[in-house]
Amino acid sequence: MKNLIKSLSLIVIALFMFSCGDSTKEEKDDVKLGDYSETPAKKETASTDPMENKGIGPVKNLDVPDEIDADMAARGADLFKNMCSACHKMDKKFVGPAVAGVTERRTHEWIMNMILNPEQMIKEDPIARKLLIESNMAVMANQNLKEDEARAILEYFRNYDRAN
């Protein structure tokens, strides 16, 4: 009976691990699991102030209106549920950190760059690297989302943070 429970547990864990990401998409060879505590050979240019750091990736400047776009937030909620909720929960640490309050702790650009470019963020961004080391969590999988999808997820986070 114990062996059956262990076997089923391993199967569930394996299925859970493979649920993150799209196996049909090309894997990136340059990012490996390992020790991210070392500063990369490249010179760091990202700020260590979480409310000034825009992260590393395609989003350099983002003009976000104060008003929440309800349709975009609803789309973001669906995307989050389908692409992110296997690893992230809003109010508790899971495989990844809790997301609630992230828009109050990080810039909008940083959040989008973390969604769009997690490999490079973890390798080169001092805040992302520190978060990974301190949280002792899994490396974030690249879900290969488009910029408008990441923007919708950001709008969902903004809406959630304002409501709570």
Backbone hydrogen bonds, N-H to C=O, Kabsch-Sander energy under -0.5 kcal/mol:
donor,donor_aa,acceptor,acceptor_aa,energy
5,I,1,M,-2.2
6,K,2,K,-2.6
7,S,3,N,-2.7
8,L,4,L,-2.6
9,S,5,I,-2.4
10,L,6,K,-2.4
11,I,7,S,-2.2
12,V,8,L,-2.5
13,I,9,S,-2.5
14,A,10,L,-2.5
15,L,11,I,-2.6
16,F,12,V,-2.4
17,M,13,I,-2.5
18,F,14,A,-2.0
19,S,15,L,-0.9
19,S,16,F,-0.6
20,C,16,F,-0.5
20,C,17,M,-0.8
21,G,19,S,-0.5
23,S,21,G,-0.6
25,K,22,D,-1.6
29,D,27,E,-0.6
31,V,28,K,-0.5
32,K,30,D,-0.6
36,Y,34,G,-0.8
52,E,49,D,-2.1
53,N,49,D,-2.4
60,K,58,P,-0.9
64,V,62,L,-0.9
70,A,68,I,-0.9
73,A,69,D,-2.7
74,A,70,A,-2.2
75,R,71,D,-2.1
76,G,72,M,-2.6
77,A,73,A,-2.3
78,D,74,A,-1.9
79,L,75,R,-2.5
80,F,76,G,-2.9
81,K,77,A,-2.4
82,N,78,D,-2.3
83,M,79,L,-3.2
84,C,79,L,-0.5
84,C,80,F,-2.3
85,S,80,F,-2.0
87,C,84,C,-1.9
88,H,84,C,-2.4
89,K,92,K,-0.7
94,F,96,G,-2.9
95,V,87,C,-0.7
96,G,87,C,-2.9
99,V,89,K,-1.5
100,A,90,M,-3.1
102,V,99,V,-2.3
104,E,101,G,-1.7
105,R,101,G,-0.7
105,R,102,V,-0.9
106,R,102,V,-2.0
107,T,50,P,-0.9
107,T,53,N,-0.6
111,I,107,T,-2.1
112,M,108,H,-2.3
113,N,109,E,-2.9
114,M,110,W,-2.4
115,I,111,I,-1.9
116,L,112,M,-2.8
117,N,113,N,-2.7
121,M,117,N,-2.3
122,I,118,P,-2.5
123,K,119,E,-1.7
124,E,120,Q,-2.9
125,D,120,Q,-0.5
125,D,121,M,-2.4
129,R,125,D,-2.5
130,K,126,P,-2.0
131,L,127,I,-2.6
132,L,128,A,-2.2
133,I,129,R,-2.3
134,E,130,K,-3.0
135,S,131,L,-2.3
136,N,132,L,-1.2
137,M,132,L,-0.9
138,A,95,V,-1.3
143,Q,141,A,-0.7
149,E,146,K,-0.5
150,A,146,K,-2.2
151,R,147,E,-2.3
152,A,148,D,-1.6
153,I,149,E,-2.1
154,L,150,A,-2.5
155,E,151,R,-2.1
156,Y,152,A,-2.0
157,F,153,I,-2.4
158,R,154,L,-2.6
159,N,155,E,-2.5
160,Y,156,Y,-2.7
161,D,157,F,-2.9
162,R,158,R,-2.1
163,A,159,N,-1.8
164,N,160,Y,-1.4
